[in-house]
Every structure is written in C-alpha cells, then in structure tokens.
C-alpha cells in the first residue's frame, strides 16, 4: 500500500511537471489580464487595465526571468523614473487619430483636457492557443474618444515563441475604419513601443524636456547612475542617440541587468505602411518605431498623413525579441530575414 501511494505521488508529480512544459495561459478576468506562462513561469501578460487607456503586454521577462520593462506606473520599483506615465510595457497607439491623441493619454491628464485624448478599449479575447514552444492570443478592441465615439475597430493577434532561449513576440494588428474616414496625421509620437527598465536606459549627462502635441511638458533628469548601461544600434550600424530619427528595418537595445547581458530588438515587416520605419528611440528608455510620422524625423523631406476610407482596413505586423544574452548583429539580421518571410 505504501509503495502504491509513492507510485501515485510520483505519477501526479510527473503529470504536473509535464503540464507546465512550454506555453500555457492563465486567465485572470478579475485582474483584467491573461498571464502568458512558459514552463510555468511568467513571460508576460495581456493586460487591459482601465487606468492605462490601452491594452498592453506587462511585464515583459526574459526566459530566465529577468524583467526588461519599467514597472511604473502599474508596479513601481525603487530607483526607476516616473516620467511619461503613458509608457507601459509593450503597446501600440498613435498621437493623432482624427485629431485625438491616443499616445499621451493617462491618469495624469486633467479632466478638463480629457476631450483631447482617446482610449483603446478592450472588448474580448477571441482565442488562445498554446502548443509547446509556440502560443497565440487574439483580442478585439475599439479606439474611442473621451465621449465614447468609435474611430477604429481593432483585432490583434500576439504570436509568442521561444527559440534558443529568445522570447519572440509578433504583433499582428488590423485596424478598420467605421463609417467615416480616419486620418492618422503625420506626427512624432507613435506607434509600436516598449518602455524599458532603468538599467537598460542609455547613460545621460544632460536633462531633457519633452512636449506633447498639446503643450504638456515632461522633464527627464540625467541618469547619474553607473547601473544605467543601455546602447541603441540599428541595422545600418547607426549607434546611440543617432538611432532616433534613423530609418531601418530593425533596431536593437543592449545593456546589462541583474548581472546578465540583455538584448531587445524590434523589427519592421516589409508588408507594413512606411517600411522601413523611422525609429523613435529615446535614451531615457522609450524604444519605439513610428511608420506614420515622417516629417519630424526627415526634417521636412517626407510627409505622410495616412488615411483610411470608411470600412477600409490596414494591417500592421511587428516583431520584438528579448533575451538575456548578447546577440550579435549577424544573429539579429538572421532573425530579421526570417521575419521578412512570415505571412500573417
């Protein structure tokens, strides 16, 4: 009898361990999030908190558990910056959609100015699917102004993969206009982005002041911290602050966190509007691409005011990877070439 119970316990343990291998999802509707687990550990979560004004992936971890995203304002950590409260995890939105600012909206915007800002409201999870080292989650949302008028319907599928201990996220988003045309005015703030942890910012000696489309100022202090280790690179060898306003198929950010080298890379897809994209990569930790804002990045040489006619749709496909290892430009190029061939 004792041996039988021991055998039962071993079998139960084995089944439990087996069940945790690869990707799984944990639905937490009371928290308005869906956890994305790999081998039983959190890699990220699809979150649609009311306070954030858009769905986000938060936090974002490497396969071995190093968090690469800033915690503020959702889960603040000691010593990190508290600027730009609208920078949360990984997200996608834009500064001017029919004149409404979706990018800069947050709880920091006073009530009397809220009519100038929009929110992306999560509707429902359409599907989740997880098999071994691959998984996907599909959700719908609406882009609305402060009065609740809908500008765009959104359907987004996140494809998650782990390859060679690299966490790969492909975001495939289709935006559809309703019964009126939608104008994405050519502006600076957008479009697909991640806000990184303090250690992955670029070292800075000078303070900065950043102004949104409505004149609101955000001040950013110098880093003043030896633990700040980040450096940007793009596919054409451009480095550091010069990556901002450069045009390239991919860009990456390297640094050190928790004693390990970290590589974060973001990729544009040849099928996207504005390929290859301009990079909106800031030393204080905003790592973003903006295919729709051309004028400010090109010093007025280009301009794109992208328009969707009524009932027209457009698809955007982007990839972001995170790894706790120093990935070479050759490796990133190989990943980029592989991504170019993906058809979504």
Buried (B, 14 or more C-beta within 10 A) or exposed (E): EEEEEEEEEEEEEEEEEEEEEBBBBEEEEEEBBBBBBBBEEBBBBBBBBEEBBBBBBBBBBBBEEBBBBBBBBBEEEEEBBEBBBBBBBBBBBBBBBBEBBBBBBBEEBEEEEBEBBBBBBBBEBEEBEBEEBBBBBBBBBBBBBBEEBBBBBBBBBBBBBBBEEBBBBBBBBBBBBBEBEBBBBBBBBBBBBBBBBBBBBBBBEEEBEBEBBEEBEBEBEEBEEEEBBBBBBBBEEBEEEEBBBBBBBBBBBBBBBBEBBBBBBBBBBEEBBBEBBBBBBBBBBBBBBBBBBBBBBBEEEBEBEBEBEEEEEBBBBBBBBBBBBEBEBEBBEEBBEEBBEBEE
